[in-house]
Amino acid sequence: MNDLVRQHTALGDSDLEWLHLLVSEWQLLSDLSFADLVLWVPTRDGTRYVSVAQMRPNTGPTSYQDDMVGHLVPRGRRPLLDAALDEGRIVREGDPEWREEVPVRVESIPVRREGRVLGVIARNTNLLTVRTPSRLELTYLQSASDLAQMIAAGSFPFPDQQVDMDASPRVGDGLIRLGADGVVQYASPNALSAYHRLGLAADLVGLHLGQATAELAPSRGPVDESLVKLASGWAPRETEIEGNGCVVQLRAIPLKPKGVRIGSLILLRDVTELRRRERELITKDATIREIHHRVKNNLQTVAALLRLQARRIGAGTGGTAREALEEAVRRVGSIAIVHETLSQTLDERVEFDEIADRVLAMVAEISPGMVTGRRTGRFGVLAAEVATPLSMVLTEVLQNALEHGFRPGERGTVEVAAVRGTGAGHGEGRLLVTVQDDGRGLPEDFDVRTAGNLGLQIVRTLVEGELEGGFDMLPAPGGGTRVVLDIPVEPERR
């Protein structure tokens, strides 16, 4: 809709926002009308109309099989659009149109904002299944007529009340029509069932909905004083009522077709099961985070025990054993860092840049030389099944660079560079990581595929086996060593 409005019309950004607000609400109008809606806006030169949005009803058959969005119609071809736009009134004159042997009643509703008509809604009703309407259908149609008059007057939709159609109650979920005094004039079967689950034993018709709803609210604690007003439909608001083990979502829509409030529509639905599942998910999320927290604590305890054991081994005959224990401490520590980060997130995904910085600091802190580490680029958000092995790989590669690339007391630099997505030259879903040092470089006869170093074996196993990526180790231009990791990852969520 943004593109069509800006390309073909003279409407400004504030007018476009109003149209978005209208479109967020008009599933309600379509369902109450049992009709298709098409929003037509005059073009910049005023010679044509462009259709910028379309809605089909959930309550009846469609009168448009094809998508109408983007169609252009010359002015004069559809007189009802011209009359509604020029005269600023709802136009219902004319005989039904025949479309593919289906009679369709067409009405035009001007869309007004601050005294200006921005466009016209064409309401198209399929008359093929017309029959004597029931009380429910009559209530729907009367409510649709009231909303159409409010749209034509510029009093609907309500400013600053954009509705999430997926989260708010719909017409079919349950509908109550109130009079100006807040007394129920009509309640659909679904609405009545929802109130029976809240604990209401009587019929709704004839009751003051606000007072009845307040009485059904839990008796423990103070009852919200605004509940009576809200359930009486005095203002466009949403709330949830909980009672008798049931949760009902309410949405109030005041009806003011001629500027004076004549009553209200109350849309409602039973969300008990939805809220129960949400609570279960919250509980599961908290449990998973607690598990990650405990795993991190246990790993840190293991690392502390290994560190204590390493200190008890002398630097003489047990030097090799001490180095092995210190390497084990770093490996356990890198996994603990990932679990600590996971314990603070709501899903099994982590911002790996923070983990990479902490691994780099941990390895550099205990290195024998005076080596500076830095990171460039960004790893981005990674899934836990990628982050854990990648943290171990990064630990091993950095440890190998510090241990074999520099002599004790020697100064140097190790840089970790990460490029995510298309920037890596490998398309979306790739992560290219380069670890480069300016140390003494690789031996002349070095072959990464046959190297027997335990750390490199771990790296090769994790990268090629678990991460299904590529691993290479080669001399860096100008001296030193470069390690390249090419890993498939999920594209980042926008």
C-alpha positions in Angstrom: 0.0 0.0 0.0 2.8 2.4 0.8 4.3 2.0 -2.7 0.9 2.4 -4.5 -0.1 5.5 -2.5 3.3 7.2 -3.0 3.5 6.3 -6.7 0.0 7.2 -7.8 -1.5 9.6 -5.3 -0.9 13.0 -3.7 -1.6 11.8 -0.1 1.0 12.7 2.5 2.5 10.5 5.2 -0.1 11.4 7.8 -2.9 10.5 5.4 -1.1 7.2 4.7 -0.9 6.5 8.4 -4.7 7.0 8.6 -5.2 4.5 5.8 -3.0 2.0 7.6 -5.1 2.6 10.7 -8.3 2.0 8.7 -6.9 -1.2 7.1 -5.9 -2.6 10.5 -9.6 -2.3 11.5 -11.5 -3.2 8.4 -11.7 -6.9 8.8 -14.3 -6.0 11.4 -16.3 -4.0 8.8 -16.0 -6.7 6.2 -17.2 -9.5 8.6 -20.1 -7.4 9.9 -21.1 -6.5 6.3 -20.7 -10.1 4.9 -19.0 -8.2 2.1 -15.7 -7.6 0.3 -14.0 -4.3 0.8 -11.7 -2.5 -1.8 -10.1 0.8 -0.9 -9.9 3.2 -3.9 -7.8 6.3 -3.8 -7.8 9.0 -6.5 -4.6 9.4 -8.5 -2.5 12.5 -8.4 -4.0 14.0 -11.5 -7.6 13.1 -10.4 -8.4 11.2 -13.6 -8.3 7.7 -12.2 -8.6 5.6 -9.0 -6.0 3.1 -7.8 -7.0 0.2 -5.5 -4.5 0.1 -2.6 -6.0 -2.5 -0.3 -8.6 -5.3 -0.3 -10.3 -7.5 2.4 -12.5 -10.5 2.0 -15.1 -11.5 4.7 -14.8 -14.5 7.0 -18.6 -14.6 7.4 -19.8 -14.9 3.8 -18.8 -15.7 0.2 -16.5 -13.4 -1.6 -17.6 -11.4 -4.6 -14.0 -11.0 -5.9 -12.1 -14.1 -6.9 -9.1 -12.1 -8.2 -6.8 -9.8 -6.4 -7.8 -6.2 -7.0 -4.8 -4.4 -5.4 -3.0 -2.3 -7.9 -5.9 -2.0 -10.4 -6.4 1.4 -12.0 -9.9 2.6 -13.0 -10.7 5.8 -15.0 -12.9 8.3 -13.3 -16.5 8.0 -14.7 -16.4 4.3 -15.1 -17.8 3.7 -11.6 -20.3 6.4 -10.8 -20.7 5.3 -7.2 -17.0 6.0 -6.5 -17.4 9.5 -8.1 -20.5 10.3 -6.1 -19.0 9.2 -2.8 -15.8 11.1 -3.4 -17.4 14.3 -4.6 -20.3 14.4 -2.3 -18.7 12.9 0.8 -21.6 10.6 1.5 -22.4 6.9 1.5 -23.9 5.9 -1.9 -26.1 2.9 -2.2 -28.1 3.7 -5.4 -28.1 1.5 -8.4 -29.0 -2.1 -9.4 -26.8 -5.1 -8.5 -23.8 -5.8 -10.8 -23.4 -9.2 -12.3 -20.0 -10.8 -12.1 -19.6 -14.3 -13.5 -23.3 -15.0 -13.1 -23.2 -13.7 -9.5 -25.3 -10.7 -8.4 -23.2 -8.2 -6.4 -24.6 -5.2 -4.5 -22.1 -2.3 -4.6 -21.9 0.5 -2.1 -19.4 3.3 -1.7 -18.2 4.7 1.7 -16.1 7.8 1.7 -13.0 7.7 3.9 -12.8 11.0 5.7 -9.9 12.4 7.8 -10.0 15.9 9.3 -12.7 17.1 6.9 -11.0 15.7 3.8 -12.1 12.7 1.8 -9.0 10.6 1.2 -10.6 7.8 -0.8 -13.6 5.5 -1.1 -14.3 2.0 0.2 -16.3 -0.1 -2.3 -18.3 -2.6 -0.3 -19.3 -5.5 -2.5 -21.9 -8.0 -1.2 -22.4 -11.4 -2.9 -26.2 -11.7 -3.2 -26.3 -15.3 -4.5 -27.0 -16.7 -1.0 -29.3 -14.0 0.2 -32.1 -15.2 2.5 -34.2 -13.9 5.4 -31.5 -12.7 7.9 -31.4 -14.0 11.4 -31.2 -11.9 14.5 -27.4 -12.3 14.5 -27.1 -11.2 10.9 -29.4 -8.2 11.4 -27.2 -7.2 14.4 -24.1 -7.6 12.2 -25.5 -5.5 9.4 -26.8 -2.7 11.7 -23.4 -2.5 13.4 -21.7 -2.4 10.0 -24.0 0.4 8.9 -23.0 2.4 12.1 -19.3 1.8 11.5 -19.6 2.9 7.8 -21.3 6.2 8.9 -18.4 6.7 11.4 -15.8 6.1 8.6 -17.7 8.6 6.4 -17.7 11.2 9.2 -14.0 10.7 10.1 -14.7 9.3 13.6 -13.5 5.8 12.8 -10.9 4.3 13.1 -9.9 5.7 16.5 -6.6 7.6 16.5 -3.7 5.9 18.3 -5.7 2.7 18.5 -4.1 0.6 15.8 -5.3 -3.0 16.3 -3.4 -6.2 15.8 -5.9 -8.3 13.9 -4.1 -11.6 14.9 -4.3 -10.8 18.7 -7.7 -9.0 19.0 -11.1 -10.7 19.1 -12.9 -11.1 15.8 -16.6 -10.9 15.0 -17.0 -14.7 14.9 -15.3 -15.1 18.3 -18.2 -13.4 20.1 -20.2 -10.2 19.7 -22.4 -8.2 22.1 -24.4 -5.2 21.1 -25.0 -2.7 23.9 -27.5 0.2 24.1 -26.4 3.7 25.1 -27.1 2.8 28.8 -24.7 -0.2 28.6 -27.5 -2.8 28.7 -27.1 -5.8 26.5 -29.4 -5.7 23.4 -28.0 -8.8 21.7 -25.3 -11.4 22.5 -24.1 -14.0 20.0 -24.0 -17.7 21.1 -20.2 -17.6 21.4 -20.3 -14.5 23.6 -23.0 -16.1 25.8 -20.9 -19.3 26.1 -17.8 -17.2 27.1 -19.8 -15.5 29.9 -21.2 -18.8 31.1 -17.7 -20.1 31.5 -16.9 -17.0 33.6 -19.7 -18.1 35.9 -22.8 -16.2 34.6 -25.9 -18.4 35.2 -28.5 -16.1 33.5 -28.9 -14.8 30.0 -27.0 -11.7 29.0 -29.8 -9.8 27.2 -31.2 -7.1 29.5 -28.2 -7.1 31.9 -25.9 -4.1 32.4 -22.7 -5.6 31.0 -20.3 -3.5 33.0 -21.9 -4.4 36.3 -22.3 -8.1 35.4 -18.7 -8.3 34.3 -17.4 -6.6 37.5 -19.4 -9.1 39.6 -17.8 -12.0 37.7 -14.3 -10.7 38.4 -12.3 -12.4 41.1 -13.4 -11.3 44.6 -9.8 -11.4 46.0 -8.1 -8.0 45.8 -9.7 -4.8 44.6 -11.8 -4.9 41.4 -10.6 -2.4 38.7 -13.0 0.5 39.0 -12.6 1.2 35.3 -13.9 -2.3 34.4 -17.5 -1.3 34.7 -17.0 1.6 32.3 -14.8 -0.4 29.9 -17.3 -3.3 29.7 -20.1 -0.8 29.2 -18.3 0.4 26.0 -17.6 4.0 26.9 -14.2 4.1 25.3 -12.2 2.1 22.7 -10.2 -0.2 25.0 -9.2 -3.8 25.4 -8.9 -5.8 28.6 -9.0 -9.4 29.9 -11.4 -10.7 32.5 -10.4 -13.7 34.6 -12.8 -15.6 36.7 -14.0 -19.2 37.5 -10.8 -20.5 36.0 -11.5 -18.8 32.6 -9.9 -15.9 30.8 -12.0 -13.8 28.4 -10.5 -11.0 26.2 -12.8 -8.0 25.7 -12.6 -5.2 23.1 -15.0 -2.3 23.4 -16.0 -0.1 20.3 -18.2 2.9 21.0 -20.8 3.5 18.2 -21.3 7.1 17.2 -22.7 7.1 13.7 -24.1 10.7 13.9 -21.6 12.1 16.5 -23.6 10.9 19.5 -23.0 7.6 21.2 -25.9 5.3 20.6 -24.3 2.2 22.1 -21.3 -0.1 21.7 -20.0 -3.2 20.2 -18.2 -5.6 22.5 -16.0 -8.2 20.8 -14.8 -11.0 23.0 -13.2 -14.5 22.9 -12.2 -17.1 25.4 -8.3 -17.1 25.6 -8.1 -19.5 28.6 -6.2 -22.2 26.7 -3.9 -19.6 25.0 -2.9 -18.0 28.3 -2.3 -21.5 29.8 0.1 -22.3 27.0 1.8 -19.0 27.3 2.4 -19.7 31.0 3.7 -23.1 30.2 6.1 -21.6 27.7 7.3 -19.0 30.2 7.9 -21.8 32.8 9.8 -23.9 30.2 11.9 -20.9 29.2 12.7 -20.2 32.8 13.6 -23.9 33.3 15.9 -24.0 30.3 17.7 -20.8 31.5 18.1 -22.3 34.9 19.5 -25.5 33.4 22.1 -23.5 31.4 22.9 -21.5 34.6 23.5 -24.8 36.5 25.5 -26.3 33.7 27.7 -23.2 33.7 28.2 -23.4 37.4 29.1 -27.1 37.2 31.6 -26.5 34.4 33.2 -23.7 36.4 33.5 -26.1 39.3 35.2 -28.7 37.1 37.5 -26.0 35.7 38.4 -24.9 39.3 39.2 -28.5 40.3 41.4 -29.0 37.2 43.1 -25.7 37.9 43.7 -26.7 41.5 45.1 -30.0 40.4 47.4 -28.3 37.8 48.9 -26.1 40.6 49.7 -29.2 42.7 51.8 -30.6 39.8 55.4 -29.3 39.8 56.9 -27.7 36.8 59.6 -30.4 36.6 58.6 -33.9 35.9 55.0 -33.1 35.7 55.3 -30.2 33.3 53.5 -31.9 30.5 50.6 -33.1 32.7 50.3 -29.5 34.0 50.0 -28.1 30.5 47.4 -30.7 29.6 45.3 -29.7 32.7 45.6 -26.0 31.9 44.4 -26.7 28.3 41.5 -28.7 29.8 40.7 -25.7 32.0 40.5 -23.4 28.9 38.3 -25.9 27.0 35.8 -26.2 29.8 35.9 -22.5 30.4 34.9 -21.7 26.8 31.9 -24.0 27.0 30.9 -22.4 30.3 30.9 -19.0 28.7 28.3 -20.2 26.1 26.1 -21.6 28.8 26.3 -18.5 30.8 25.2 -16.4 27.8 22.4 -18.9 27.1 21.1 -18.6 30.6 20.4 -14.9 30.0 18.4 -15.3 26.7 14.8 -16.3 26.0 15.7 -18.6 23.1 18.6 -21.0 22.2 20.4 -18.2 20.3 23.3 -16.0 21.5 25.1 -12.9 20.3 28.4 -14.5 19.6 30.5 -11.3 19.5 30.4 -11.1 23.3 31.5 -14.8 23.6 34.3 -14.3 21.1 35.6 -11.3 23.1 35.5 -13.2 26.3 37.3 -16.3 24.8 39.9 -14.0 23.4 40.4 -12.3 26.7 40.5 -15.6 28.6 43.2 -17.1 26.3 45.3 -14.0 26.1 45.3 -13.6 29.9 47.0 -16.8 30.5 49.4 -16.7 27.5 53.1 -16.8 28.3 53.9 -13.9 26.0 52.9 -10.2 25.8 50.4 -10.7 23.0 47.5 -8.3 22.2 44.3 -9.7 20.9 41.5 -7.9 19.0 38.4 -8.7 17.1 37.1 -7.1 13.9 33.8 -7.6 12.1 30.9 -9.4 13.7 29.8 -13.0 14.2 26.1 -12.0 14.8 23.5 -14.1 16.5 24.2 -17.9 16.4 22.2 -20.9 17.5 23.4 -22.8 20.5 24.3 -25.9 18.5 26.7 -23.7 16.5 27.9 -21.4 19.3 29.2 -24.2 21.6 31.5 -26.0 19.2 32.6 -22.7 17.6 33.6 -21.3 21.0 35.8 -24.5 21.5 37.3 -24.1 18.0 38.1 -20.5 18.7 39.7 -21.4 22.0 41.9 -24.1 20.4 43.0 -21.9 17.5 43.8 -18.9 19.8 45.7 -21.1 22.2 47.6 -22.7 19.4 48.6 -19.3 18.0 49.8 -18.0 21.4 51.6 -21.2 22.3 53.4 -21.9 19.0 53.5 -18.5 17.4 55.3 -16.5 20.1 58.2 -17.1 22.5 57.9 -16.3 26.2 58.0 -12.6 26.7 57.7 -11.8 23.0 55.3 -9.1 21.8 52.8 -9.7 19.1 49.2 -9.4 17.9 46.4 -11.9 17.2 43.4 -10.7 15.3 40.0 -12.5 15.0 38.0 -11.3 12.0 34.4 -12.4 11.3 32.3 -11.7 8.2 28.7 -12.7 8.2 26.3 -13.3 5.2 26.8 -11.9 1.8 29.8 -9.9 3.0 31.8 -13.2 3.2 31.4 -13.7 -0.5 29.6 -17.0 0.1 26.0 -15.8 0.0 23.5 -15.7 2.9 24.0 -18.3 5.5 27.8 -18.4 5.7 30.2 -17.3 8.4 33.9 -16.7 7.5 36.2 -16.5 10.5 39.9 -15.6 10.1 42.4 -15.9 13.0 45.7 -14.3 12.1 48.9 -13.7 14.1 52.2 -12.0 13.3 54.3 -14.6 15.1 57.0 -16.9 13.7 54.8 -18.8 11.3 54.4 -22.4 10.4 57.2 -25.0 10.0 58.2 -25.7 6.4 57.0 -29.3 6.5 53.7 -28.4 8.2 50.5 -30.1 6.8 47.3 -29.2 8.6 45.7 -32.5 7.4 48.3 -34.7 9.1 49.2 -32.5 12.1 49.1 -34.6 15.3 48.5 -31.7 17.7 45.5 -32.5 19.9 44.1 -29.0 19.6 44.2 -29.1 15.8 42.5 -32.5 15.8 39.7 -31.1 18.0 39.4 -28.1 15.6 39.2 -30.3 12.5 36.7 -32.7 14.1 34.4 -29.9 15.3 34.5 -27.8 12.2 34.3 -30.5 9.5 32.2 -33.0 11.5 29.9 -31.1 13.8 29.7 -27.7 12.1 29.9 -29.1 8.5 32.3 -26.3 7.5 35.8 -25.9 6.1 39.1 -25.4 8.0 42.5 -24.4 6.7 45.8 -23.2 8.2 48.4 -21.4 6.0 51.2 -18.9 6.2 50.0 -15.3 6.5 51.3 -12.6 4.1 54.2 -10.8 5.7 54.8 -13.5 8.3 52.8 -15.3 10.9 49.9 -17.8 10.5 46.4 -17.5 9.2 43.6 -19.9 10.2 40.4 -19.7 8.0 37.1 -21.2 9.1 34.1 -21.3 6.7 30.9 -22.3 8.5 27.3 -22.6 7.3 24.9 -20.7 9.6 21.3 -19.7 9.5 20.6 -16.2 8.0 20.1 -13.6 10.7 16.6 -12.6 11.5 15.8 -9.2 10.2 
